[in-house]
Amino acid sequence: MSGLQIVLKHCTLTTPVAIVHGGAGTWKAAPIEVWEVLDKAVMIGVENSSKSALEGAVLSVEKLEDTCLLNAGRGSVLDYYGNISMDAGLMDGVSRKYGAVANVHYPLHPIRLAYIIMNQTAHNFLAGMEADLFASQLGLTRHPGPCENRINQWVESRSKPLRPHLEANRKWLESDTVGGIVSDGNLVAVGVSTGGISLKMPGRVGDSPLIGGGFYSTGKVGVIATGIGELISRYLLSYRLALAFEEGGYSAVSKVFNEFTDKYGYGTAGFILGSNKGDVITGYNTEFMPWKACDKERCIGNYVKS
């Protein structure tokens, strides 16, 4: 895609640190309302890191799921037939335990359901109607249905000629997966949630609930990916970025993301990375990816407001 470039940033904060993003995609800038949501979500992560890094990550992602402005939870995009289906995943890098859900319709906060699966069942991953039934039995808040802006987007998209699936993914990657990383100075936890790709085939599952694809944590470093899930999961992007950081720091991370872009092209992905030492690395090869990182004293981010 012409005019796009890889944008990478590396900085260091003082733990505890939280990092959130609003999705890599075709937006050229984020509305002020998006930055307000990111501001609140990242501070929730920092403030709750004393409970646990994992709880901080879950709570920050829940905040991102609460808005119609981002493609997760409440604001999830619609599939080809106008329905919502959501994926989410999270991981505690020290224990290597993870929880995930795919193709769920019931919960307003899929990340909370993934958290319960990880901590209150013997399983890692639930999907489809059985996962929805479990969410209902737990008494989790039910999703109220699509937002008006997503309905309007769906109507407009359905009026255009269909393109081959992958090209459609690039075109309609307006704002993708949201995610949060929290480092408490000892371990790093990650959480990710998404409504998937607009006009996707019903039942489609992307990278977000797939360990190593949409998320990964070694305990020392955590990564969340965002973008075209089929490509991210094939490449195991989060896993490769996490291992690259442990082996060679920022330069190794940059090399892996450049190799991914060389293989699959621009307009395909972004990521956030956090370490237990306070490292923050972000990158994207799309038009934009709003993100923010904070410790208890200061914040950084790529503020470009529309």
JOSULBEL-V174859 format. One record per helix or strand of 3 or more residues. SS is the DSSP state (@ for helix, = for strand). FROM is the first residue (numbers start at 0). TO is the last residue. Records with the same first field share a line. If there is no record, write none. Layout:
SS=FROM-TO, FROM-TO
//
This chain:
==6-11, 16-24, 85-91, 96-103, 124-126, 177-182, 187-193, 214-216, 220-226, 268-274, 278-283, 287-293, 298-300
@=31-46, 52-64, 72-74, 109-119, 127-137, 147-157, 164-170, 228-234, 236-263
//
